Every structure is written in structure tokens, then in C-alpha cells.
Amino acid sequence: MPEPRARRASQKAVLAALVEAGIAPFPRPEERAIASTIDRGPKVVIDLGPEVFQRRLLPSVNRRKSQPVIDDFVEFARGQSKTKWRYWNVRPLSGKIALDKLEVGVRAFGDELGDAVEYMRKRFNVKSFLVTMHIRMDDTFETFDIHAHLILDVGGGDEAGARKYLMRRFAEVDAPRRKVQNVGNAVAYMFNRLYDHPRIPEWPEEARRAAWALSGSRTKLVRAYGAFAEWRRTHKAGRGASDETEKSGKQARRRQDAPQESQKPRPSIVTAFPIKGVLRGLQIDFKVNPSPAPASMLARVDAPERTGAAAIAGSSSSANVSTTPESVAPDTDSFHSSKNRIPFRKVWWWKAWHYEQCSIPAPIRRRALPWERDFDEWLQIKSLGRRPPLRNPAQLRGGRRVSHSGGQD
């Protein structure tokens, strides 16, 4: 699984490729999500960039949508005997798909898979749990090459008969007889590789537009069957209000996907987000072309994409890719270099003084001593072995009045 930094780079590359193909991945490109800490501690401002459409073609969105299902399947498989579980792959009998027929071909392939799953359950007593379809690109013929992965249970059924049926029904079948070695890794691969995200920037523009349209349609690339689908329904019902929250979130994303000409000012969102391993309270404001924050007040966030702030604000990876000329990637190194040098008890300097041109808050300067006011003159006098004269004989030093000759009055 790629590291957070690699995932953010992949997100930026995919967004740039979509913009290059004439696609607008931002529902409100004129707005940017600005998050600021509201709890105790040093003030941190994070530019999350513009929101993105919640479509699986974007790596961060796909990961956020997939992780709950992955966790559910791992929990579903815990405690069950998996010696008769199989991990099979199939390809459609229709072969490769033209660039302008992607949605039609994927929908037809999904219907064939649904019929095959139902037939194997009734005829061979082979129960399927999960089916995912992967979208790939054939660079040689410039066509889409799709395939599907299945996790099923052949215990108590006719495994050989189900394998022969799939070989007659589909063009290419990989159906090994060995059990699933690691269910978690298998399911994570099935979900995280629905689209070939690292190769999307290399796809032709027509292919990117077709994949974007597919990700925004009602065609499902992921389908749950049998005992796992029933377990998820029961599990969701047991969680109570979380089901309503998910439904309201889906409705909000549908409203977001339908852009409106007149938009009211959006309210702030208060959430929690881990910053450098510490959970911090954040307030997210949506501003239209905000003035860039000082570089010394910006922080780099190496946090998982599944957490609340990135999910609510769309994607923290889109901060450097935008269609507006005002969106400039901030330099965040100055904040880390200064924060590491300043004790926690003196962080209030940030709030007391705004040093926009300095990398660190200026120290509280003491009053210069008399011989420090003219450094060159002091060096010249010191080289002659004499004490530098005071500019004002009436000055006090150490509670005694000092004259030019050094004697006391």
C-alpha cells in the first residue's frame, strides 16, 4: 500500500491529467477549504485546496469509500473457517471495450457476473461474497481491458462444476484450487485497484473522459452478495444513527455533484484531525479566493486520508492543483524549522506579533549597551587596549554614576 506522500502525489497527478483533458473535477473551483486549529496549542492553518467530486476515479475518494467496506469484510471473515474460500478472476467474453463504449461494456459485464453468481449458488451451491471489476487500459490497441475478482465459498458445493461453468461463460478464467492466503490483502487489492490510478495520467484524453463519466454514473464496480451482504445490512442496522448519517452524507454529495449557479455562503465545519500524531480540533471555512496565509503559519499534514477533515473538505491532496490562478502551493518548511526551535511557552509570540516576512518570531531585544551602539568604533578602541567611552556621562551602570575617565563621582 503506498505511503501517504505517494498517495498525495498520485492524487495531484490524476487531477492534473483530468484538467488537461478538459474535465472540471472541482464543483466550486473558486472556493478553497481553509482549516485552522481551535483547541489549545500553537496556531496551525492548513490550506486543503478546493473540494473535489466524490468519485472513485480519484485515489483519495476511492480510498475513503473503500476502507469501511474492507474493514467490514475483515470483521465478517474473522472467526470463520476460510479453508474453502477461493479468490478467482474472470474476463468478459466480449473482449476489449472501445473508449466510447466503456459504461455500456462495464454494465453488461456486471449483469453477466450477477447472473453467474446466482446460477452458481443455485446449481453448484457455491456462495459468492464479493465481486469487484477493475478498469485497465490496453495501450497497444487503445481500448479498455476490464476484468473481475471474486471471493467465494465452495464448501459443501461442486467446486469443479462451478469452475467449468465459468470457463464456458467467460473468456479467460483464473480459478486456482488453493485457499485465500490473506483475506485482508486480497480485499484491499480488490478495492484499491478498481482504477489503475498510477497509469491514468498516461491514458488518452478520450479514455480519461470516459472513465470520469463512468465514475459519476450509477454503474457499480463493487457488489456484495450472499452472507456478506446480509451481514452488512444487519451490522448497519445495529449501528443505529450511523445509517442515517451515511444516507444524509450521500444526499449531500449528490447535491454537491449538481452545480448550482447561485450558492449561499457555506457554514463552517468543526471536526477533529490528527496533525503529526496528535488529534487537534479544526474549523474548516470555505472561502472564495482567500488571501494566502503567511508561510510561517502553514503546516504540512501527513495524516491518513480516511479521517474527517480530508473527507469533508474533499481532498487535502488537491491544494497544489486548481483551475484558479490564485492557488499557489505554499512553502511549509519555514513553519517546521521555526516551530522546532521555539519552546512551547513562547509560542504566544505568533499571536502577539505577525511576522509575515520572518521565518521565526523576532526575539525580545534587550537595550544595547553603550559600546554596542557603534560596533566599528568599539572594535577600534578595544584594539588600543582602552575601555570605550560612554556617549552620555550621566548614564547609570550598576547603580553608580560613571564618568569618561572611569572614576566614580
Secondary structure as the mmCIF struct_conf table of DSSP 4:
data_model
#
loop_
_struct_conf.conf_type_id
_struct_conf.id
_struct_conf.beg_label_comp_id
_struct_conf.beg_label_asym_id
_struct_conf.beg_label_seq_id
_struct_conf.end_label_comp_id
_struct_conf.end_label_asym_id
_struct_conf.end_label_seq_id
HELX_RH_AL_P HELX_RH_AL_P1 PRO A 4 GLU A 20
TURN_TY1_P TURN_TY1_P1 ALA A 21 GLY A 22
BEND BEND1 PRO A 27 PRO A 27
TURN_TY1_P TURN_TY1_P2 PRO A 29 GLU A 30
STRN STRN1 GLU A 31 THR A 37
BEND BEND2 ASP A 39 PRO A 42
STRN STRN2 VAL A 45 GLY A 49
BEND BEND3 PRO A 50 PRO A 50
TURN_TY1_P TURN_TY1_P3 ARG A 56 LEU A 57
BEND BEND4 LEU A 58 LEU A 58
HELX_RH_AL_P HELX_RH_AL_P2 PRO A 59 ALA A 77
TURN_TY1_P TURN_TY1_P4 ARG A 78 GLY A 79
BEND BEND5 GLN A 80 GLN A 80
TURN_TY1_P TURN_TY1_P5 THR A 83 LYS A 84
STRN STRN3 TRP A 85 ARG A 91
TURN_TY1_P TURN_TY1_P6 LEU A 93 SER A 94
BEND BEND6 LYS A 96 LYS A 96
STRN STRN4 ILE A 97 ILE A 97
HELX_RH_3T_P HELX_RH_3T_P1 LEU A 99 LYS A 101
HELX_RH_AL_P HELX_RH_AL_P3 LEU A 102 ARG A 123
BEND BEND7 PHE A 124 PHE A 124
STRN STRN5 LYS A 127 ASP A 138
TURN_TY1_P TURN_TY1_P7 ASP A 139 GLU A 142
STRN STRN6 THR A 143 ASP A 153
TURN_TY1_P TURN_TY1_P8 GLY A 155 GLY A 156
BEND BEND8 GLY A 157 GLY A 157
HELX_RH_AL_P HELX_RH_AL_P4 GLU A 159 ARG A 169
BEND BEND9 PHE A 170 ALA A 171
STRN STRN7 GLU A 172 ASP A 174
BEND BEND10 ARG A 177 ARG A 178
HELX_LH_PP_P HELX_LH_PP_P1 LYS A 179 VAL A 180
BEND BEND11 GLN A 181 GLN A 181
HELX_RH_AL_P HELX_RH_AL_P5 VAL A 183 ASN A 192
TURN_TY1_P TURN_TY1_P9 ARG A 193 ARG A 193
BEND BEND12 LEU A 194 LEU A 194
STRN STRN8 TYR A 195 TYR A 195
HELX_RH_3T_P HELX_RH_3T_P2 HIS A 197 GLU A 202
BEND BEND13 TRP A 203 TRP A 203
HELX_RH_AL_P HELX_RH_AL_P6 GLU A 205 SER A 215
TURN_TY1_P TURN_TY1_P10 GLY A 216 GLY A 216
BEND BEND14 SER A 217 ARG A 218
BEND BEND15 LEU A 221 LEU A 221
STRN STRN9 VAL A 222 ALA A 224
HELX_RH_AL_P HELX_RH_AL_P7 GLY A 226 ARG A 239
TURN_TY1_P TURN_TY1_P11 GLY A 240 GLY A 240
HELX_RH_AL_P HELX_RH_AL_P8 ALA A 241 ASP A 257
BEND BEND16 ALA A 258 ALA A 258
BEND BEND17 GLU A 261 SER A 262
HELX_LH_PP_P HELX_LH_PP_P2 LYS A 264 SER A 268
STRN STRN10 ILE A 269 ILE A 275
TURN_TY1_P TURN_TY1_P12 LYS A 276 GLY A 277
STRN STRN11 VAL A 278 VAL A 288
BEND BEND18 ASN A 289 ASN A 289
HELX_LH_PP_P HELX_LH_PP_P3 PRO A 290 PRO A 294
HELX_RH_3T_P HELX_RH_3T_P3 ALA A 295 MET A 297
STRN STRN12 LEU A 298 LEU A 298
TURN_TY1_P TURN_TY1_P13 GLU A 305 ARG A 306
BEND BEND19 THR A 307 THR A 307
HELX_RH_AL_P HELX_RH_AL_P9 GLY A 308 ILE A 312
BEND BEND20 ALA A 313 GLY A 314
HELX_RH_3T_P HELX_RH_3T_P4 SER A 316 ASN A 320
BEND BEND21 THR A 323 THR A 324
TURN_TY1_P TURN_TY1_P14 PRO A 325 GLU A 326
HELX_RH_AL_P HELX_RH_AL_P10 ASP A 333 LYS A 339
TURN_TY1_P TURN_TY1_P15 ASN A 340 ARG A 341
BEND BEND22 ILE A 342 ILE A 342
HELX_RH_3T_P HELX_RH_3T_P5 PHE A 344 LYS A 346
TURN_TY1_P TURN_TY1_P16 VAL A 347 TRP A 348
HELX_RH_AL_P HELX_RH_AL_P11 TRP A 349 ALA A 352
BEND BEND23 GLU A 356 GLN A 357
BEND BEND24 SER A 359 ILE A 360
HELX_LH_PP_P HELX_LH_PP_P4 PRO A 361 PRO A 363
HELX_LH_PP_P HELX_LH_PP_P5 ARG A 365 LEU A 369
HELX_RH_3T_P HELX_RH_3T_P6 PRO A 370 GLU A 372
BEND BEND25 ARG A 373 ASP A 374
HELX_RH_AL_P HELX_RH_AL_P12 PHE A 375 SER A 383
TURN_TY1_P TURN_TY1_P17 LEU A 384 GLY A 385
HELX_LH_PP_P HELX_LH_PP_P6 ARG A 387 LEU A 390
BEND BEND26 ARG A 391 ARG A 391
TURN_TY1_P TURN_TY1_P18 PRO A 393 ALA A 394
STRN STRN13 LEU A 396 ARG A 397
TURN_TY1_P TURN_TY1_P19 GLY A 398 GLY A 399
STRN STRN14 ARG A 400 ARG A 401
STRN STRN15 VAL A 402 VAL A 402
TURN_TY1_P TURN_TY1_P20 HIS A 404 SER A 405
BEND BEND27 GLY A 406 GLY A 406
STRN STRN16 GLN A 408 GLN A 408
#
